[in-house]
Amino acid sequence: MDSVASMLAVYATFTLGFVARPLGGMVFGHFGDKIGRKTMLMMTFLLMGVSSFFMGCLPSYDSIGLWAPIGLIILHFIQGFAFGGEYMNAVSLTLENAPSGRCGFFASWVNASGPIGIIAASGLISVLG
């Protein structure tokens, strides 16, 4: 591919993962109400882990041709779908179990966990590198 087509393919792959997030939130949120949020949260953890594992095991384009990017797109969609459900159920579960009058503070930790993880990883890499 030329550079423009390659860049568009990369953006399309990531866009599909972001499009899947609200869908995952709706599906896992619905079943979280019916079955239980903790059960759905564990299911989204498993789905996220399995899709991430298979992304790492995916052969290259040289090995399997067009199936490599197709597999990557499918796995990225599953990962985004799982993240959408994971995030919504984590916030709901946190809000339901927070002490009275402290719901906002406890729920904010779900949002803060991503940037805190990035800062911690960056600091560790700086120390080790």
C-alpha positions in Angstrom: 0.0 0.0 0.0 1.1 3.6 -0.5 1.5 5.7 2.6 -1.9 7.4 2.5 -3.8 4.1 2.1 -1.8 2.5 4.9 -2.5 5.4 7.2 -6.2 5.3 6.4 -6.3 1.5 7.1 -4.7 2.1 10.5 -7.2 4.8 11.4 -10.1 2.6 10.2 -8.9 -0.2 12.4 -8.8 2.0 15.5 -12.1 3.7 14.6 -13.8 0.4 14.5 -12.6 -0.3 18.0 -14.0 3.0 19.2 -17.3 2.4 17.4 -17.6 -0.9 19.2 -17.4 0.7 22.7 -20.9 2.1 23.0 -22.3 -1.2 21.6 -20.5 -3.1 24.2 -21.7 -0.7 26.9 -25.3 -1.3 25.7 -25.1 -5.0 25.5 -23.2 -5.7 28.7 -25.1 -3.0 30.5 -28.4 -4.7 29.6 -27.1 -8.1 30.7 -25.5 -6.5 33.8 -29.0 -5.4 34.9 -30.4 -8.9 34.2 -27.6 -11.2 35.3 -25.4 -9.1 37.6 -22.8 -6.5 37.1 -20.0 -8.5 38.6 -20.6 -11.4 36.3 -20.6 -9.2 33.3 -17.5 -7.4 34.5 -15.7 -10.7 34.8 -16.9 -11.7 31.3 -15.6 -8.5 29.8 -12.2 -9.0 31.5 -12.0 -12.5 30.0 -13.1 -11.2 26.5 -10.6 -8.4 26.7 -7.8 -10.7 27.8 -8.6 -13.4 25.1 -8.8 -10.9 22.3 -5.5 -9.2 23.4 -3.8 -12.6 23.7 -4.9 -13.5 20.2 -3.7 -10.2 18.8 -0.3 -11.0 20.1 -0.4 -14.5 18.5 -1.7 -13.2 15.1 0.7 -14.2 12.3 2.1 -11.5 10.0 0.8 -10.5 6.6 3.7 -12.4 5.0 2.5 -15.6 6.6 -1.3 -15.6 6.1 -1.8 -12.7 3.7 -5.1 -10.8 3.9 -6.3 -12.8 6.8 -3.8 -11.0 9.1 -5.4 -7.5 8.8 -8.9 -9.1 8.8 -8.1 -11.0 12.0 -6.6 -7.8 13.6 -9.8 -5.8 12.7 -12.1 -8.5 14.2 -10.0 -8.8 17.4 -9.8 -5.0 17.7 -13.6 -4.8 17.4 -14.0 -7.5 20.1 -11.5 -5.6 22.3 -13.4 -2.4 21.9 -16.7 -4.1 22.5 -15.4 -5.7 25.7 -13.9 -2.4 26.9 -17.3 -0.6 26.5 -19.0 -3.2 28.7 -16.1 -3.3 31.1 -16.1 0.5 31.6 -19.9 0.8 32.0 -20.2 -2.1 34.4 -17.1 -0.9 36.5 -18.7 2.6 36.9 -22.1 1.2 37.8 -20.6 -1.4 40.2 -18.5 1.3 41.9 -21.4 3.6 42.2 -23.7 1.0 43.7 -21.1 0.0 46.3 -19.8 3.4 47.2 -20.6 4.9 50.6 -23.5 7.3 50.7 -22.4 10.8 49.8 -19.1 9.7 48.3 -20.4 8.2 45.0 -18.7 10.8 42.8 -15.4 10.4 44.5 -15.4 6.7 44.1 -16.6 6.7 40.5 -14.0 9.2 39.6 -11.3 6.6 40.3 -12.6 4.5 37.4 -11.9 7.5 35.0 -8.6 8.3 36.7 -7.2 4.7 36.5 -6.3 5.0 32.9 -4.1 8.1 33.1 -2.7 6.9 36.5 -1.6 3.6 34.7 0.0 5.5 31.9 1.9 7.8 34.2 3.1 4.9 36.4 4.2 3.0 33.3 6.0 6.0 31.8 7.7 6.6 35.2 8.9 3.0 35.3 10.2 3.1 31.8 12.0 6.3 32.6 13.7 4.7 35.6 14.6 1.5 33.8 15.6 3.1 30.5 
